[in-house]
Amino acid sequence: MSKQVIATDEAPAAIGPYSQGVRVGHLVFTAGQVGVDPATQLVVAGGITEQTTRAFENLRAILEAGGSSLAQVVKATVFLKNMNDFAAMNAVYASYFEQEDAPLPARSTVEVARLPKDVLVEIELVAEA
């Protein structure tokens, strides 16, 4: 199976030696996305709600560039700087998947000590293409 790199200007540029996403066969794997505005490469103003929203917009762009969509997500992994932000993150998360007419993906959510750019949340997805 060959790997196809996914790249889009609608999501932040990679800040290291990785791809925004990779398509292998009928699967799309996204890199973890944070609340960084692709136009400025800066963390969006606000808190967990704004950062989660921006992360999902970045993820949507990568999935679409890879021939997939949020409706085709099968697995999500969420990294939170503080588990006290779970409810606010979860409300935004739910709003993105409630818009789709598809089963909810499997998900893991973990608290971590630190995230890139000291953001509050990072999310990665696996989707069918």
N, C-alpha and C positions, 0 to 999 in steps of 0.2 A: 504494500500500500504506500502511496506517495503522500507526503505532507504538503499542504498548500498554505502559505503564509497569508493571513488576513491583515490588511492595513487600511485604515480609513482616517481622514482628516476630521471626522465627526467625533472622534474619541482622542484623549490625550496621547501624545507620542510616547513611546516607551522610554523610560528613564534609565534603562540598563540594557544588557544583552538578552533581550527577549522579544517576542512578537506580541502584538495586541491580541491576536488569536491565531489558531491553527485549525485547519480542517483536514481531517483524516477520514477518507471514505465518506460515510454518512453522519459523521460526528463533528461538531464544532466545539473547541475548547477555548474559552477566553482566558486571558491573563486576568489577575485580580484587578478590579477597577475601584478607584477611590473618587472622592468628590472633587476632582480637578476639572476645571473648565478647559476644553480642548483649544479654545481660542487664545487663552492667556497662559495656559500651563500653571495656573495658580489655584490653590484650594478655594472653593466657593465660600462666600461669607455665610455666617449662620452656624447652626449646630448640626446635630445628627440628622434631622429631617432634611435639611438642604443638602447635606453630603450624601445621604442615601439616595435622594432623588437624582442628583447629578451622576452618581455611580451607575444607577439604572439607565439613565439616558446614554451614558458611555457604552454600557453593555448592549443596549438595544442597537446602537450604531454598529458595533463589532459583529453582532449576530447577523444583522441585515447584510453587512458587507460580505459575510461568509455564506450567504444563501439560507439563513435560518431566521428565527424570530423568538420572541419570548414565549409564544404559544408552544414552541417545540423544546423548551428547556426540560431536561430530565433530572438534573442535579444542580443544586446551588450550595455553595459554601460561603458562609458569612463570618468575617473576623471583626469582632468589636473590641475597641479599646476599653470599654466599660460596660459590663453586662447590665448595668442600670439603664442603658440606652436601648435595651432590647425592645420594649413596648413601642417606642417611637420609631425605631427601625422597622419593626414588624408591621406597623400600620402602613408605612410607605411600601414595603415589600408586598404586602397583600394587595395594595391598590394597583400595582403593576400586573399582578397575575390574575386579579379579578376581571381585568379588562379583556382577558383572553378566554376563549371558549375551549379550554383544555384542562386536563387533570393537573393538579398542582405538582410541582417537582419535589423530589426528595430533597431534604436540606439538612445541613449541619451548621450549627452556630457555636462559635467558641470565642472566649475572651482571650486577648493577647496582650502582652506587655507594651508593645509599641508597633506602630504601622508607619509606612513610608510617609514622609512629609508631616508626620505627627497628626494624621487624620484620625477620625473617630471610627470609621468603618471601611472595610474593603470586602468586595464581593466578587466571586468567580463563578462561572456557569459552564455547564456542559449541555449541549443541545443537539438534537437530531437535525440534519440538514436535508 
